[in-house]
């Protein structure tokens, strides 16, 4: 599921998510980094660097 541009805050429910960065291409998505599991804290800011 595409969420939005990088370097911008987004609101999601707390829990564990698989996250990866990509860019759209005419043939689908080109993944820019290997994905990883991220635990989003409830009621707090969670920051990740790729």
Predicted model as a PDB file, atoms N, CA, C, CB and O in Angstrom, pLDDT in the B-factor column:
MODEL        1                                                                  
ATOM      1  N   UNK A   1       0.846  -1.170   0.000  1.00 75.00           N  
ATOM      2  CA  UNK A   1       0.000   0.000   0.000  1.00 75.00           C  
ATOM      3  C   UNK A   1       0.893   1.235   0.000  1.00 75.00           C  
ATOM      4  CB  UNK A   1      -0.964  -0.003   1.218  1.00 75.00           C  
ATOM      5  O   UNK A   1       1.736   1.376   0.886  1.00 75.00           O  
ATOM      6  N   UNK A   2       0.737   2.102  -0.938  1.00 79.00           N  
ATOM      7  CA  UNK A   2       1.477   3.359  -0.971  1.00 79.00           C  
ATOM      8  C   UNK A   2       0.907   4.297   0.086  1.00 79.00           C  
ATOM      9  CB  UNK A   2       1.415   4.010  -2.383  1.00 79.00           C  
ATOM     10  O   UNK A   2      -0.309   4.405   0.246  1.00 79.00           O  
ATOM     11  N   UNK A   3       1.792   4.967   0.797  1.00 83.00           N  
ATOM     12  CA  UNK A   3       1.344   5.838   1.891  1.00 83.00           C  
ATOM     13  C   UNK A   3       1.578   7.302   1.582  1.00 83.00           C  
ATOM     14  CB  UNK A   3       2.053   5.473   3.182  1.00 83.00           C  
ATOM     15  O   UNK A   3       0.689   8.121   1.820  1.00 83.00           O  
ATOM     16  N   UNK A   4       2.738   7.663   1.062  1.00 84.00           N  
ATOM     17  CA  UNK A   4       3.012   9.062   0.762  1.00 84.00           C  
ATOM     18  C   UNK A   4       4.491   9.304   0.545  1.00 84.00           C  
ATOM     19  CB  UNK A   4       2.502   9.950   1.876  1.00 84.00           C  
ATOM     20  O   UNK A   4       5.285   8.364   0.546  1.00 84.00           O  
ATOM     21  N   UNK A   5       4.865  10.562   0.359  1.00 85.00           N  
ATOM     22  CA  UNK A   5       6.266  10.887   0.102  1.00 85.00           C  
ATOM     23  C   UNK A   5       7.132  10.657   1.341  1.00 85.00           C  
ATOM     24  CB  UNK A   5       6.394  12.339  -0.363  1.00 85.00           C  
ATOM     25  O   UNK A   5       6.652  10.699   2.474  1.00 85.00           O  
ATOM     26  N   UNK A   6       8.411  10.415   1.094  1.00 84.00           N  
ATOM     27  CA  UNK A   6       9.354  10.258   2.206  1.00 84.00           C  
ATOM     28  C   UNK A   6       9.626  11.624   2.837  1.00 84.00           C  
ATOM     29  CB  UNK A   6      10.686   9.601   1.721  1.00 84.00           C  
ATOM     30  O   UNK A   6       9.328  12.665   2.252  1.00 84.00           O  
ATOM     31  N   UNK A   7      10.187  11.597   4.023  1.00 85.00           N  
ATOM     32  CA  UNK A   7      10.519  12.809   4.781  1.00 85.00           C  
ATOM     33  C   UNK A   7       9.299  13.638   5.160  1.00 85.00           C  
ATOM     34  CB  UNK A   7      11.465  13.662   3.985  1.00 85.00           C  
ATOM     35  O   UNK A   7       9.417  14.838   5.412  1.00 85.00           O  
ATOM     36  N   UNK A   8       8.134  13.010   5.202  1.00 87.00           N  
ATOM     37  CA  UNK A   8       6.907  13.681   5.620  1.00 87.00           C  
ATOM     38  C   UNK A   8       6.234  12.829   6.689  1.00 87.00           C  
ATOM     39  CB  UNK A   8       5.949  13.922   4.408  1.00 87.00           C  
ATOM     40  O   UNK A   8       6.198  11.605   6.561  1.00 87.00           O  
ATOM     41  N   UNK A   9       5.703  13.445   7.737  1.00 88.00           N  
ATOM     42  CA  UNK A   9       5.010  12.649   8.758  1.00 88.00           C  
ATOM     43  C   UNK A   9       3.708  12.063   8.213  1.00 88.00           C  
ATOM     44  CB  UNK A   9       4.717  13.510  10.000  1.00 88.00           C  
ATOM     45  O   UNK A   9       3.027  12.678   7.393  1.00 88.00           O  
ATOM     46  N   UNK A  10       3.383  10.872   8.682  1.00 88.00           N  
ATOM     47  CA  UNK A  10       2.108  10.235   8.343  1.00 88.00           C  
ATOM     48  C   UNK A  10       1.517   9.679   9.632  1.00 88.00           C  
ATOM     49  CB  UNK A  10       2.292   9.100   7.260  1.00 88.00           C  
ATOM     50  O   UNK A  10       2.249   9.361  10.569  1.00 88.00           O  
ATOM     51  N   UNK A  11       0.213   9.564   9.680  1.00 89.00           N  
ATOM     52  CA  UNK A  11      -0.448   8.977  10.841  1.00 89.00           C  
ATOM     53  C   UNK A  11      -0.905   7.581  10.494  1.00 89.00           C  
ATOM     54  CB  UNK A  11      -1.638   9.841  11.306  1.00 89.00           C  
ATOM     55  O   UNK A  11      -1.605   7.371   9.503  1.00 89.00           O  
ATOM     56  N   UNK A  12      -0.503   6.618  11.325  1.00 90.00           N  
ATOM     57  CA  UNK A  12      -0.926   5.229  11.177  1.00 90.00           C  
ATOM     58  C   UNK A  12      -1.257   4.691  12.561  1.00 90.00           C  
ATOM     59  CB  UNK A  12       0.180   4.360  10.481  1.00 90.00           C  
ATOM     60  O   UNK A  12      -0.874   5.278  13.573  1.00 90.00           O  
ATOM     61  N   UNK A  13      -1.969   3.576  12.598  1.00 93.00           N  
ATOM     62  CA  UNK A  13      -2.246   2.951  13.892  1.00 93.00           C  
ATOM     63  C   UNK A  13      -0.953   2.358  14.430  1.00 93.00           C  
ATOM     64  CB  UNK A  13      -3.355   1.855  13.769  1.00 93.00           C  
ATOM     65  O   UNK A  13      -0.009   2.130  13.674  1.00 93.00           O  
ATOM     66  N   UNK A  14      -0.908   2.110  15.713  1.00 95.00           N  
ATOM     67  CA  UNK A  14       0.294   1.509  16.288  1.00 95.00           C  
ATOM     68  C   UNK A  14       0.340   0.029  15.945  1.00 95.00           C  
ATOM     69  CB  UNK A  14       0.335   1.712  17.820  1.00 95.00           C  
ATOM     70  O   UNK A  14      -0.684  -0.585  15.645  1.00 95.00           O  
ATOM     71  N   UNK A  15       1.527  -0.529  15.991  1.00 96.00           N  
ATOM     72  CA  UNK A  15       1.719  -1.935  15.677  1.00 96.00           C  
ATOM     73  C   UNK A  15       2.970  -2.139  14.849  1.00 96.00           C  
ATOM     74  CB  UNK A  15       0.510  -2.487  14.943  1.00 96.00           C  
ATOM     75  O   UNK A  15       3.785  -1.227  14.705  1.00 96.00           O  
ATOM     76  N   UNK A  16       3.121  -3.331  14.306  1.00 97.00           N  
ATOM     77  CA  UNK A  16       4.294  -3.674  13.507  1.00 97.00           C  
ATOM     78  C   UNK A  16       3.920  -3.624  12.024  1.00 97.00           C  
ATOM     79  CB  UNK A  16       4.843  -5.084  13.895  1.00 97.00           C  
ATOM     80  O   UNK A  16       2.885  -4.144  11.609  1.00 97.00           O  
ATOM     81  N   UNK A  17       4.790  -2.984  11.239  1.00 94.00           N  
ATOM     82  CA  UNK A  17       4.559  -2.823   9.803  1.00 94.00           C  
ATOM     83  C   UNK A  17       5.821  -3.181   9.032  1.00 94.00           C  
ATOM     84  CB  UNK A  17       4.118  -1.378   9.474  1.00 94.00           C  
ATOM     85  O   UNK A  17       6.931  -2.997   9.530  1.00 94.00           O  
ATOM     86  N   UNK A  18       5.652  -3.694   7.815  1.00 94.00           N  
ATOM     87  CA  UNK A  18       6.773  -3.894   6.897  1.00 94.00           C  
ATOM     88  C   UNK A  18       6.865  -2.627   6.060  1.00 94.00           C  
ATOM     89  CB  UNK A  18       6.584  -5.189   5.990  1.00 94.00           C  
ATOM     90  O   UNK A  18       5.892  -2.229   5.420  1.00 94.00           O  
ATOM     91  N   UNK A  19       8.039  -1.990   6.064  1.00 92.00           N  
ATOM     92  CA  UNK A  19       8.216  -0.690   5.410  1.00 92.00           C  
ATOM     93  C   UNK A  19       9.365  -0.777   4.416  1.00 92.00           C  
ATOM     94  CB  UNK A  19       8.483   0.431   6.455  1.00 92.00           C  
ATOM     95  O   UNK A  19      10.413  -1.354   4.705  1.00 92.00           O  
ATOM     96  N   UNK A  20       9.149  -0.194   3.236  1.00 92.00           N  
ATOM     97  CA  UNK A  20      10.235  -0.043   2.269  1.00 92.00           C  
ATOM     98  C   UNK A  20       9.968   1.191   1.424  1.00 92.00           C  
ATOM     99  CB  UNK A  20      10.375  -1.308   1.372  1.00 92.00           C  
ATOM    100  O   UNK A  20       8.827   1.637   1.301  1.00 92.00           O  
ATOM    101  N   UNK A  21      11.013   1.730   0.852  1.00 92.00           N  
ATOM    102  CA  UNK A  21      10.904   2.940   0.035  1.00 92.00           C  
ATOM    103  C   UNK A  21      10.986   2.579  -1.434  1.00 92.00           C  
ATOM    104  CB  UNK A  21      12.007   3.955   0.400  1.00 92.00           C  
ATOM    105  O   UNK A  21      11.826   1.779  -1.846  1.00 92.00           O  
ATOM    106  N   UNK A  22      10.107   3.174  -2.218  1.00 93.00           N  
ATOM    107  CA  UNK A  22      10.087   2.915  -3.646  1.00 93.00           C  
ATOM    108  C   UNK A  22       9.613   4.130  -4.409  1.00 93.00           C  
ATOM    109  CB  UNK A  22       9.205   1.725  -3.959  1.00 93.00           C  
ATOM    110  O   UNK A  22       9.149   5.111  -3.827  1.00 93.00           O  
ATOM    111  N   UNK A  23       9.736   4.049  -5.714  1.00 92.00           N  
ATOM    112  CA  UNK A  23       9.228   5.116  -6.571  1.00 92.00           C  
ATOM    113  C   UNK A  23       8.433   4.494  -7.707  1.00 92.00           C  
ATOM    114  CB  UNK A  23      10.386   5.997  -7.123  1.00 92.00           C  
ATOM    115  O   UNK A  23       8.784   3.428  -8.213  1.00 92.00           O  
ATOM    116  N   UNK A  24       7.352   5.169  -8.106  1.00 91.00           N  
ATOM    117  CA  UNK A  24       6.533   4.622  -9.191  1.00 91.00           C  
ATOM    118  C   UNK A  24       7.258   4.691 -10.529  1.00 91.00           C  
ATOM    119  CB  UNK A  24       5.204   5.371  -9.281  1.00 91.00           C  
ATOM    120  O   UNK A  24       7.990   5.642 -10.804  1.00 91.00           O  
ATOM    121  N   UNK A  25       7.045   3.680 -11.350  1.00 94.00           N  
ATOM    122  CA  UNK A  25       7.560   3.656 -12.720  1.00 94.00           C  
ATOM    123  C   UNK A  25       6.409   3.241 -13.629  1.00 94.00           C  
ATOM    124  CB  UNK A  25       8.793   2.677 -12.867  1.00 94.00           C  
ATOM    125  O   UNK A  25       5.379   2.788 -13.131  1.00 94.00           O  
ATOM    126  N   UNK A  26       6.548   3.379 -14.925  1.00 96.00           N  
ATOM    127  CA  UNK A  26       5.474   2.947 -15.826  1.00 96.00           C  
ATOM    128  C   UNK A  26       5.150   1.455 -15.687  1.00 96.00           C  
ATOM    129  CB  UNK A  26       5.857   3.251 -17.265  1.00 96.00           C  
ATOM    130  O   UNK A  26       4.039   1.035 -16.012  1.00 96.00           O  
ATOM    131  N   UNK A  27       6.108   0.651 -15.208  1.00 95.00           N  
ATOM    132  CA  UNK A  27       5.914  -0.804 -15.101  1.00 95.00           C  
ATOM    133  C   UNK A  27       5.635  -1.270 -13.677  1.00 95.00           C  
ATOM    134  CB  UNK A  27       7.133  -1.522 -15.626  1.00 95.00           C  
ATOM    135  O   UNK A  27       5.674  -2.472 -13.414  1.00 95.00           O  
ATOM    136  N   UNK A  28       5.358  -0.363 -12.760  1.00 92.00           N  
ATOM    137  CA  UNK A  28       5.112  -0.751 -11.369  1.00 92.00           C  
ATOM    138  C   UNK A  28       5.917   0.103 -10.413  1.00 92.00           C  
ATOM    139  CB  UNK A  28       5.446  -2.221 -11.157  1.00 92.00           C  
ATOM    140  O   UNK A  28       5.985   1.322 -10.572  1.00 92.00           O  
ATOM    141  N   UNK A  29       6.526  -0.524  -9.423  1.00 92.00           N  
ATOM    142  CA  UNK A  29       7.311   0.193  -8.413  1.00 92.00           C  
ATOM    143  C   UNK A  29       8.750  -0.265  -8.470  1.00 92.00           C  
ATOM    144  CB  UNK A  29       6.732  -0.025  -6.998  1.00 92.00           C  
ATOM    145  O   UNK A  29       9.021  -1.462  -8.568  1.00 92.00           O  
ATOM    146  N   UNK A  30       9.679   0.680  -8.409  1.00 95.00           N  
ATOM    147  CA  UNK A  30      11.106   0.372  -8.283  1.00 95.00           C  
ATOM    148  C   UNK A  30      11.468   0.572  -6.830  1.00 95.00           C  
ATOM    149  CB  UNK A  30      11.997   1.269  -9.228  1.00 95.00           C  
ATOM    150  O   UNK A  30      11.386   1.689  -6.320  1.00 95.00           O  
ATOM    151  N   UNK A  31      11.877  -0.512  -6.142  1.00 95.00           N  
ATOM    152  CA  UNK A  31      12.201  -0.437  -4.726  1.00 95.00           C  
ATOM    153  C   UNK A  31      13.603   0.120  -4.561  1.00 95.00           C  
ATOM    154  CB  UNK A  31      12.080  -1.820  -4.055  1.00 95.00           C  
ATOM    155  O   UNK A  31      14.541  -0.338  -5.212  1.00 95.00           O  
ATOM    156  N   UNK A  32      13.745   1.118  -3.680  1.00 94.00           N  
ATOM    157  CA  UNK A  32      15.015   1.824  -3.502  1.00 94.00           C  
ATOM    158  C   UNK A  32      15.860   1.244  -2.379  1.00 94.00           C  
ATOM    159  CB  UNK A  32      14.757   3.281  -3.231  1.00 94.00           C  
ATOM    160  O   UNK A  32      17.086   1.358  -2.406  1.00 94.00           O  
ATOM    161  N   UNK A  33      15.233   0.634  -1.406  1.00 92.00           N  
ATOM    162  CA  UNK A  33      15.956   0.026  -0.280  1.00 92.00           C  
ATOM    163  C   UNK A  33      15.280  -1.294   0.073  1.00 92.00           C  
ATOM    164  CB  UNK A  33      15.989   0.986   0.965  1.00 92.00           C  
ATOM    165  O   UNK A  33      14.124  -1.534  -0.275  1.00 92.00           O  
ATOM    166  N   UNK A  34      16.030  -2.143   0.770  1.00 93.00           N  
ATOM    167  CA  UNK A  34      15.453  -3.388   1.272  1.00 93.00           C  
ATOM    168  C   UNK A  34      14.463  -3.047   2.373  1.00 93.00           C  
ATOM    169  CB  UNK A  34      16.559  -4.362   1.794  1.00 93.00           C  
ATOM    170  O   UNK A  34      14.749  -2.185   3.205  1.00 93.00           O  
ATOM    171  N   UNK A  35      13.325  -3.691   2.400  1.00 93.00           N  
ATOM    172  CA  UNK A  35      12.316  -3.421   3.412  1.00 93.00           C  
ATOM    173  C   UNK A  35      12.696  -3.992   4.761  1.00 93.00           C  
ATOM    174  CB  UNK A  35      10.988  -3.978   2.981  1.00 93.00           C  
ATOM    175  O   UNK A  35      13.570  -4.852   4.871  1.00 93.00           O  
ATOM    176  N   UNK A  36      12.013  -3.490   5.797  1.00 95.00           N  
ATOM    177  CA  UNK A  36      12.247  -4.010   7.147  1.00 95.00           C  
ATOM    178  C   UNK A  36      10.997  -3.841   7.985  1.00 95.00           C  
ATOM    179  CB  UNK A  36      13.442  -3.298   7.816  1.00 95.00           C  
ATOM    180  O   UNK A  36      10.112  -3.050   7.659  1.00 95.00           O  
ATOM    181  N   UNK A  37      10.940  -4.586   9.051  1.00 96.00           N  
ATOM    182  CA  UNK A  37       9.827  -4.515   9.978  1.00 96.00           C  
ATOM    183  C   UNK A  37      10.053  -3.356  10.953  1.00 96.00           C  
ATOM    184  CB  UNK A  37       9.657  -5.857  10.739  1.00 96.00           C  
ATOM    185  O   UNK A  37      11.140  -3.209  11.512  1.00 96.00           O  
ATOM    186  N   UNK A  38       9.021  -2.540  11.150  1.00 94.00           N  
ATOM    187  CA  UNK A  38       9.107  -1.374  12.033  1.00 94.00           C  
ATOM    188  C   UNK A  38       7.975  -1.448  13.046  1.00 94.00           C  
ATOM    189  CB  UNK A  38       9.042  -0.037  11.221  1.00 94.00           C  
ATOM    190  O   UNK A  38       6.821  -1.673  12.682  1.00 94.00           O  
ATOM    191  N   UNK A  39       8.306  -1.259  14.312  1.00 96.00           N  
ATOM    192  CA  UNK A  39       7.290  -1.221  15.361  1.00 96.00           C  
ATOM    193  C   UNK A  39       6.913   0.232  15.606  1.00 96.00           C  
ATOM    194  CB  UNK A  39       7.799  -1.899  16.677  1.00 96.00           C  
ATOM    195  O   UNK A  39       7.747   1.028  16.036  1.00 96.00           O  
ATOM    196  N   UNK A  40       5.661   0.580  15.336  1.00 94.00           N  
ATOM    197  CA  UNK A  40       5.151   1.938  15.543  1.00 94.00           C  
ATOM    198  C   UNK A  40       4.577   2.008  16.953  1.00 94.00           C  
ATOM    199  CB  UNK A  40       4.066   2.322  14.465  1.00 94.00           C  
ATOM    200  O   UNK A  40       3.672   1.247  17.297  1.00 94.00           O  
ATOM    201  N   UNK A  41       5.100   2.918  17.763  1.00 93.00           N  
ATOM    202  CA  UNK A  41       4.666   3.064  19.147  1.00 93.00           C  
ATOM    203  C   UNK A  41       3.281   3.711  19.214  1.00 93.00           C  
ATOM    204  CB  UNK A  41       5.684   3.897  19.942  1.00 93.00           C  
ATOM    205  O   UNK A  41       2.945   4.556  18.384  1.00 93.00           O  
ATOM    206  N   UNK A  42       2.496   3.317  20.185  1.00 95.00           N  
ATOM    207  CA  UNK A  42       1.162   3.890  20.363  1.00 95.00           C  
ATOM    208  C   UNK A  42       1.261   5.266  21.021  1.00 95.00           C  
ATOM    209  CB  UNK A  42       0.275   2.950  21.211  1.00 95.00           C  
ATOM    210  O   UNK A  42       1.889   5.415  22.069  1.00 95.00           O  
ATOM    211  N   UNK A  43       0.641   6.265  20.403  1.00 92.00           N  
ATOM    212  CA  UNK A  43       0.588   7.606  20.979  1.00 92.00           C  
ATOM    213  C   UNK A  43       1.916   8.336  21.025  1.00 92.00           C  
ATOM    214  CB  UNK A  43       0.050   7.527  22.341  1.00 92.00           C  
ATOM    215  O   UNK A  43       2.074   9.281  21.798  1.00 92.00           O  
ATOM    216  N   UNK A  44       2.878   7.916  20.209  1.00 92.00           N  
ATOM    217  CA  UNK A  44       4.190   8.549  20.229  1.00 92.00           C  
ATOM    218  C   UNK A  44       4.740   8.632  18.805  1.00 92.00           C  
ATOM    219  CB  UNK A  44       5.165   7.769  21.149  1.00 92.00           C  
ATOM    220  O   UNK A  44       4.273   7.930  17.908  1.00 92.00           O  
ATOM    221  N   UNK A  45       5.720   9.482  18.613  1.00 92.00           N  
ATOM    222  CA  UNK A  45       6.379   9.626  17.322  1.00 92.00           C  
ATOM    223  C   UNK A  45       7.374   8.480  17.140  1.00 92.00           C  
ATOM    224  CB  UNK A  45       7.093  11.007  17.211  1.00 92.00           C  
ATOM    225  O   UNK A  45       8.174   8.203  18.034  1.00 92.00           O  
ATOM    226  N   UNK A  46       7.328   7.823  15.999  1.00 92.00           N  
ATOM    227  CA  UNK A  46       8.285   6.783  15.662  1.00 92.00           C  
ATOM    228  C   UNK A  46       9.022   7.242  14.408  1.00 92.00           C  
ATOM    229  CB  UNK A  46       7.580   5.389  15.446  1.00 92.00           C  
ATOM    230  O   UNK A  46       8.393   7.527  13.389  1.00 92.00           O  
ATOM    231  N   UNK A  47      10.348   7.316  14.474  1.00 91.00           N  
ATOM    232  CA  UNK A  47      11.158   7.731  13.333  1.00 91.00           C  
ATOM    233  C   UNK A  47      12.064   6.582  12.908  1.00 91.00           C  
ATOM    234  CB  UNK A  47      11.994   8.989  13.677  1.00 91.00           C  
ATOM    235  O   UNK A  47      12.611   5.863  13.744  1.00 91.00           O  
ATOM    236  N   UNK A  48      12.214   6.421  11.600  1.00 89.00           N  
ATOM    237  CA  UNK A  48      13.105   5.408  11.029  1.00 89.00           C  
ATOM    238  C   UNK A  48      13.953   6.067   9.952  1.00 89.00           C  
ATOM    239  CB  UNK A  48      12.297   4.199  10.443  1.00 89.00           C  
ATOM    240  O   UNK A  48      13.490   6.960   9.242  1.00 89.00           O  
ATOM    241  N   UNK A  49      15.187   5.623   9.839  1.00 89.00           N  
ATOM    242  CA  UNK A  49      16.076   6.088   8.773  1.00 89.00           C  
ATOM    243  C   UNK A  49      16.418   4.916   7.879  1.00 89.00           C  
ATOM    244  CB  UNK A  49      17.366   6.736   9.351  1.00 89.00           C  
ATOM    245  O   UNK A  49      16.670   3.809   8.355  1.00 89.00           O  
ATOM    246  N   UNK A  50      16.426   5.165   6.582  1.00 85.00           N  
ATOM    247  CA  UNK A  50      16.772   4.125   5.612  1.00 85.00           C  
ATOM    248  C   UNK A  50      18.000   4.545   4.865  1.00 85.00           C  
ATOM    249  CB  UNK A  50      15.614   3.850   4.636  1.00 85.00           C  
ATOM    250  O   UNK A  50      18.472   3.814   3.993  1.00 85.00           O  
TER     251      UNK A  50                                                      
ENDMDL                                                                          
END                                                                             
